[in-house]
Structure formats: C-alpha cells, structure tokens
C-alpha cells in the first residue's frame, strides 16, 4: 500500500468515527456540550495541521545547510559558461 493510500485510509477511518459521534443518527448518544466540541473539530484539526506545516517548513528553512563545495563548483561552471559565451562573441 502506498503512503497516499495509508493516509487516505486513516482519514476515512477518522472521518467515519467523527461522523458517527458528531452526527450520530445511528451511533451512541453524545451529550450536547460534547457535541458542540465535536462539530467544529475537523476545522480545528485542519488549522492545527496548517500551523504545524508552516512551523516545520520555517524550521527546515532556518536550519538549511550551506553546501560550500557545491557553490564553488557552480561558480566554476558559471565562469566556464561565460568564457565560452565570450569566445563565441556574446557580450554581457
């Protein structure tokens, strides 16, 4: 099973459990205060997931490692390309 299949299976399972508890025509009776918490729960979870995603991307971006060797190699390639273009008559 692919990772996407696992995520979809888990979301379907959680969604059906939420629907059974929150909407509850066939499920167990839930007291009204708990139902008031259960109804907006997917929205809260979506907002929490978005916050977690933004924090993760921000942290990974802040701790991004520099690759000095790759930067030097890229500068060499750029210099070689410029020299080749100058040799062919292109001016910058």
C-alpha positions as CSV (number, residue, x, y, z in Angstrom):
1,X,0.0,0.0,0.0
2,X,1.4,3.4,-0.9
3,X,1.8,6.2,1.6
4,X,-1.1,8.1,0.0
5,X,-3.3,5.0,0.4
6,X,-2.4,4.8,4.1
7,X,-3.2,8.5,4.7
8,X,-6.5,8.2,2.9
9,X,-7.4,5.1,4.8
10,X,-6.6,6.8,8.1
11,X,-8.6,9.9,7.1
12,X,-11.5,7.8,6.1
13,X,-11.4,5.9,9.4
14,X,-11.2,9.1,11.5
15,X,-13.8,10.8,9.4
16,X,-16.3,8.0,9.8
17,X,-15.6,7.9,13.6
18,X,-16.2,11.7,13.7
19,X,-19.4,11.4,11.7
20,X,-20.7,8.6,13.8
21,X,-20.1,10.6,17.0
22,X,-20.9,14.1,15.9
23,X,-23.9,13.5,13.6
24,X,-24.9,10.3,15.5
25,X,-28.2,9.1,13.9
26,X,-27.1,5.5,14.5
27,X,-24.2,5.9,16.9
28,X,-24.2,6.4,20.7
29,X,-25.9,9.4,22.3
30,X,-23.4,12.2,22.9
31,X,-24.2,14.9,25.5
32,X,-24.8,18.4,23.9
33,X,-21.6,20.0,25.4
34,X,-19.5,17.3,23.8
35,X,-21.4,17.6,20.5
36,X,-20.6,21.3,20.5
37,X,-16.9,20.4,20.7
38,X,-17.2,17.6,18.2
39,X,-18.9,19.5,15.4
40,X,-16.0,22.0,14.6
41,X,-13.3,19.5,15.4
42,X,-12.2,18.9,11.8
43,X,-11.8,22.6,11.3
44,X,-9.6,22.9,14.4
45,X,-7.6,19.9,13.3
46,X,-7.1,21.4,9.8
47,X,-5.9,24.7,11.3
48,X,-3.5,22.8,13.7
49,X,-2.1,20.8,10.8
50,X,-1.6,24.0,8.8
51,X,0.2,25.6,11.7
52,X,2.4,22.5,12.2
53,X,3.2,22.5,8.5
54,X,4.2,26.2,8.5
55,X,6.3,25.7,11.6
56,X,8.1,22.7,10.0
57,X,8.8,24.5,6.8
58,X,10.1,27.5,8.7
59,X,12.3,25.5,10.9
60,X,13.8,23.5,8.0
61,X,14.3,26.7,6.1
62,X,16.1,28.3,9.0
63,X,18.4,25.3,9.6
64,X,19.1,24.8,5.9
65,X,22.7,23.7,5.5
66,X,25.1,25.5,3.2
67,X,27.0,23.4,0.6
68,X,30.3,25.2,0.1
69,X,31.6,22.6,-2.3
70,X,28.6,22.7,-4.5
71,X,28.6,26.5,-4.5
72,X,32.2,26.6,-5.6
73,X,31.5,24.0,-8.3
74,X,28.6,26.0,-9.6
75,X,30.7,29.2,-9.7
76,X,33.3,27.3,-11.8
77,X,30.5,26.2,-14.2
78,X,29.2,29.7,-14.5
79,X,32.7,31.0,-15.2
80,X,33.3,28.4,-17.8
81,X,29.9,29.2,-19.5
82,X,30.7,32.9,-19.5
83,X,34.1,32.3,-21.0
84,X,32.6,30.1,-23.7
85,X,30.0,32.8,-24.5
86,X,32.7,35.5,-24.7
87,X,34.7,33.3,-27.0
88,X,31.6,33.0,-29.3
89,X,31.2,36.8,-29.3
90,X,28.4,37.4,-26.8
91,X,29.0,40.5,-24.5
92,X,27.4,40.9,-21.1
